[in-house]
Amino acid sequence: MVFLFFVKEGEIFALLGPNGAGKTTTLRILTTILKPDSGEAFINGYNILKEPEKVRKSIGFLPGDTGLYHRLTPSEFVEIFASLYGLQKDIINKRKKEVFESLGIERYSKTIIDKLSEGTKQKVLLSKILISDPPVLVLDEPAQGLDVVAAKLLEEYLLKLKKEGKTILISTHIMEQAEYLADRIGIINEGKITYIGRIEEMRDKTGKKTLREMFLALLK
Amino acid sequence: MKALLKKEFLDVLRDKRTIINMIIIPVFGVPFLMVFMGGIMTKSIKELGKMKYKVGIYEKVEFKEIRDIMSDLNFDILETNDPHSLLIKKEIDVGIVIDKKEDKFFIEIIYLIKEKTSEFARIRLKKILDSFKEKLFNERLEERGIRLSELIPFVLEEKGIESGKKFFGYFLGTVFGFITVILMMTSAMYPAIDLVTGEKERRTLEILLSSPAGINKVIISKILVVTVVSFITAILTIISLSITLLKGGILIEESISQVHIFKAISIKEIFLIFSVIIPFAFLISGIEIAIASYARSYKEAQSLLTPLTFAVIIPALYSFLPSINFSPYHFLIPVLNIAITIKKVLQGEFVLIEYFITLISNIFYMLFAFIYSVRTFKKEKVIFRV
């Protein structure tokens, strides 16, 4: 894979591409799960190869609904991950209370995650990020498996986080979601970024109306 | 690390399959099997003892007293000229041929080798005939005015004293080494699959690896948790087997079953056993995690780990064989060395050099498994194989 792209601080950048284009691999490299064959990448100013620990402290990664421990309770889940980010127990408890209250999931805090509805599970995933409070969020197909209501809730929270200054990199194949959320869009195909730009710029370039049409035109 | 261990333990201990293999099988399954099997064996032996056996008698010459005795002692008598054929057709359980050469009766007992009913009939028949022979012998001596004691130059008696511990150790040692290594392997299998392949399938591994914990801590915590599960299984197995054998009285005489567990196994023996079990638990855990790392799905992991079951059962079975004299080289073989060391320690035949060969070789294997597991887990092509 060869490409170059920047995500600006406080923006939502959506990575679009067909299956097998390299979206997940890109996100895995940026989150230090995989090592690149060559080249460099920086997250929050830290080199992913030279300072992977600092990179990991700067990011919150959401692989969608599937990234939940179904046998833990929401309380245990967020506590454990907040501890991994080095937060003290009293701070974790304070933030957990605030976040759970704001998301309306306090009464489910001691329920096994497997027994929760999809929407509540999504809120649990979000609460993990909100409590750990990293500056960069990386989301791989976050709406996969979600119903319309849960997907909408996720989108609203992502916009809220953006307003708070978070930098968000999202990989998705749901065009409507990308159109609604993204400040800029990157199109990836066969391991290469073929286009980066704002939706208005894409429209000007392709002469198409919908993001789906623009995407297909730019993919060629 | 503490948070990772907490997460792994909570996740594993809430998995029913782990609980079944780690707790239910050693605590309830193994004793139930032993009580059940012991009960069946006892019942079967009692039934064979009470059974009315069919005896085919071929009297080349008449020996009336023999027939009278057998009629009185619960045998069905069938007169025949060919007890061999009847025995093979299983129309009789045992046959006797009565002949006379010069002035002596010759009685031949014919039975089917490895045929349980025939063997039991032979034992009972032989006991009766021996006792009858002794009775006739004494009568003949009396007829001649000789007392039996005058003919015997000295009295030879044997008095075997069971230490209790040794007797206990014989039973426990034989079964414990074998059962423990197998249960340690099977109990580690599900958590190993769940914590590696399961996390791959659920994509939770990605949030774990992208967290500040880092890959080294992630894999070390997984190895530790699987090791602990395997070790707990070993502890529960030894406790449960000890209680079953001692308190359950299975296959044990009354006097021996009174021996208290803590008198039967000393602290030193517990230490010796656990000292070799710990590196073995690490070895099992490391190997299973490494293999599970290659699998893309739970089912594939189970298939990949199945051959490991045979790799453990075969050497474990070898330790079970009573006729083998183990050389120091046997104590270098993984699995086998653990099973025979446990057996020897519990049977009171513990040899220091063999123990050290087992311990040191297992520490070596443990380190190998640990390094192999960490390296495998860190291979991107393995862990993210699609």
Interface residues (C-beta under 8 A of the other chain):
Chain A: R28 T31 T32 I33 L34 K35 P52 E53 R56 K57 I59 F61 L62 P63 G64 T66 G67 L68 Y69 H70 R71 L72 E76 E79 I80 F81 S83 L84 Y85 G86 I112 K128 V138 D140
Chain B: K2 A3 L4 K6 K7 L10 D11 R14 D15 R202 R203 T204 E206 I207 L209 S210 S211 P212 A213 G214 E380 F384
